[in-house]
Amino acid sequence: MLGLLVPVLALALAYFALLDGWYLVRVPCAVLRARLLEPRVRDLLAEQRYGGCVLPSDLDLLLHMNNARYLREADVARAAHLARCGVLEALRALGARAVLAASCARYRRSLRLLEPFEVRTRLLGWDDRAFYVEARFISLRDGFVCALLRFRQHVQGTSPERVVQHLCKRKVEPPELPEDLQHWIAYNEASSQLLRAESGLSDVAKDQ
């Protein structure tokens, strides 16, 4: 028994030391939970909630939640969101995938140790290349929006329009994107043009 226990512990130690172990466990578990244990969300624009709590491993030297942890928690919540509303299933059926192409974050107030919070995720809309997703970190102590994150989820292998059409069984016009989001999209495009010019690439070469 001891001879089996030592290799298992060694493999577990290597898994967490060499790989991002908790993340590789949490995302599939969040997706499975969303698919098997939670009701399907038919409204693509509906807000979904994912609970969390600030753990000691989330803290930085100032003893509040590290800014990178917000992106991690939003990533897990976004995976569950896309699973519940059927986007992940539609992507798989169409032989496509979605990758994160851009993100931005506003940090408004720190989340402290053991403070409970919700990540409230919603799809803001889409264009010809990407879905746009928002995540709000809400303190459950007083309802304050502690952080606001926006994501550009680039669709590869098909288009967001086809994904939505596959889900709704009809063509759906995208909602008008919020004005501040449109400014952010314009900034990203301007930044891409500058970077392509610096690299000596033509405007035809698009960011992947």
N, C-alpha and C positions, 0 to 999 in steps of 0.2 A: 504493500500500500504506500509506504514511504517512497519507494522507488518511482511510483507513478505521480505522487504529489509534488515532488521536486521539479520534474519537467513541466508540469502544469503551471506551477508558480513562476517558473522561469519564463514560460511563454507569455503568461499574463503580464509579468514585469516588462518584458520586451515589447509587448503590444502597447502598453501605456507610455513606455519610455521612448519608443521610436516612432510611434504613430499618435495621432490625436484621438486617443481611445474613446473618451466620453462622447466626443462629437460623432464619431463613426457608429456609436451605439444609439445616441439620442435621435438623430435624424430618421433612421429607419423605424425606430420605435414610434416616433411622432407620426410618421406617415401611416404605419400599420394601425395605430390607434384611431387616426382620423378616418381610415377606410372601414375598419371593422367594428369600432365601438361607438362612433359618433354619427349622427344623422347626416345624410347628404344635404349639402347646401345648393339649392337650385338657382338662387339669385347670385350671379357672378359678382355683383357690386356690393353684396352684403358684407358687413363687418363681422369678423370672427375674432374670438378672444382665446388667448393662450396664457395660462397662469405661470408665474415663476416666483422665486424668492432669491434674494442676494445671499450667496454662500460665501464662506471665508475664501474659497479659491477664486472668487470673482473680484476680490478687492485689490486695489493698487496701494502704493505707498501712502496715499492720503486717506486710506481706509474708507473709500467709497468705491462703487462699482467701476471697474476699469472701462474706459471708453470702447475698447475692442470687444468687450463682453456684450455690449448692446448689439453690435453687428452679429455676434454669434447667436444670441437669443432671438433676434429678429429672423435669422436664417432658419432656425428650427421652427419658429412660428409660421414663417412663410411657406415652408415645405408642407406643414400640416394644413395650412389654408388652401394651397393649390391641390392638395389631395382631396379635401372635403368638397370642393366645388367642381372636381372632375377634370381640372386642367392637366394634371399629370397623366391621368388615364388617356385623355384625348391625345396628348403628345405621343404617348407610346403607341396608340392605335395608328397615328399618322406617320410613324417612323421618324419622329423629330425629338428635339430636346430643347430645354431652356437653360441659358447660362447667364450669370450676372455680368452685365456690361458696365454698370455705373451705380454709384450710391452716394448719398450725402446724408449728413446727420447734424441735427441741432440738439445740443445738450442744454437743458434749461434749469435743471436742479438735480443734485446728486441723489442717487439711490444708496442707502446705507445698509450696513450689515443686518441681515435677516428681515429686511423690509420686503413685504409682499408686493407684487406688481402684476399687471396684466399687459401683454403685448396685444394691442388691437390692430389687426391687419385688415386692409381692404384694397381691392383692385380699383385704381382710379380710372383706368382706361387703357387704350392701346392704339398703336399706329401700324404702319405697314411692316415694321420690323420687331417691335418689342411690346411687352406688357409693362405698365407702370404701377408699382405697388407702394403703399404707404404703411408704415408701422409706427404706432404710438405707444410709448411706455407710460402707463398710468399707475401712479402710486395708489395702492388700495387703502392707504391710511387716510387720504384726503381727496383723492380723485384728481390730483394735479398731473398735468402732462409733463413728465420729467424729460422726455426726449422725443424728437420727431425725426423719423428716417424715411427716405425715399429711395426706391430702387428701380433701375431699368433692367428688366428681365428679357434679354435678347433671345428670340426664337430662331433656332437653326433647323433646317430641313423642311420647313413649311412656313406659314405666316400666322400671326395672331388671328387674323380674320378667319382663316380656315379652321383654327382651333375652336374659336367661338361658334362658328357655323356647325362644326361637328357636334358640339355640346348641345346647342339650341335647336338643331335640325332645320335651321333657316338662317338667312343672312341677317346680321345684326349690325346696325350702325354704331360705331364707337361713341361713347359720351364725350362731350367737350371737356378737355383737360383743364384743370385749374390754371389760372393765369401765372401763378408763381412757378408751377411745374413747367409751363411752356417756356418761361425764362431759363429754367435749369436745362431743359432740352436744347435750347438755342446755345447756351454756354457750352454744353458738351460737344455740339456740332462744331462750334468755332474752335474749341480746343483740339478736336480731331483734325480739322483742316490745318491748324498750325503745326501739329505734330507730324502730319503727313508731309507738309512742305519742308520741315526740318530734316525729314528722312529721305527727301528727294523722290517721294511717291506722288503720283497723280491723284486727282480727286476721285478717280474711278476706283482706286483701291480703298475699300471701306474697312473700318475697324471690325475685327472679328469678335 
